[in-house]
Amino acid sequence: MKSKSDETRTAMASTKADLRELRDNSRATVGEIQAFLRELKGKGPQEMLGVVAASNLFRSLVLSTAIVVGGILLFTAVPYFMGGDEKPAPVAEKPVSVKAPLEAPKPIEPAAEPAPDPLSKLGVGEELSAPANTNPLEDEGDDFLEDLE
């Protein structure tokens, strides 16, 4: 009779089992590539082309490339053609009733002054001039740490 903890252990994914499966699958892939290269070894160009044409490796590469390109096109085209046709709903105006008294027009407020650009406080965009005959990258021997000693 199994306890509840045993059942949850078997139901949960195991990192160790996943790593073991990954190692086994990568060994199989490496084995396939090595077998393919062994077939190519010592053959002439015409024979190599025949081996490559008969190989599942090339066919798998072409198939996976086609699937990826098709997926990119599909997941780009579908949202492009499905969306973007939404138009804003027309705003219904208030019905004017004859019985309601006319409201006085609201005074028009002057437009608020635009806030000053925060980058202007930092001096962004200002042009500073420097003497033309000096190179700012040359070392003039100034030691800014001399006062700390």
Phi, psi and omega in degrees: 000127182271144175273171180296324182293325177294321180293320180289328178295319181284331181283330183281153179285144180248128179295322180297318179293322178296318179294322178296317178295319178298317179297316180295319180292321179291327175296320180295320179294316179297321178297320178296317180294319178296320178295322178296316180292326177296324178295326182282336186295129175080013181251156178282171182300320181294320179291323179297319179297324177293321179293318180295320180293326181275351185282144175283342181296314180293318179297320178294322178296315180294318180296314181294323177296317179295321180294317180294315179296318177297320178295318178298314179296317181296311184283354173263316185287320183299308178295328181295315183276337181278326184256173175091354180268002183286127177250144179294142181292141179295140181275126180280132179279155178292135176288135180270121179263146182288331184283333183287138178290150180289136179272147178290141180295141180284141179292143180279124180278140178293149181296138180291146179292141180295144180292145179294147181293122182295337180285339179292330177295331181273351179084021179287131178094352178283147177252126178252140179261149179231154178299139185287336185266006179242147178256119183289347181269351179281146179276122180263005178086008178285127178248106184283353179260006186294333180284345183279345184280000000 
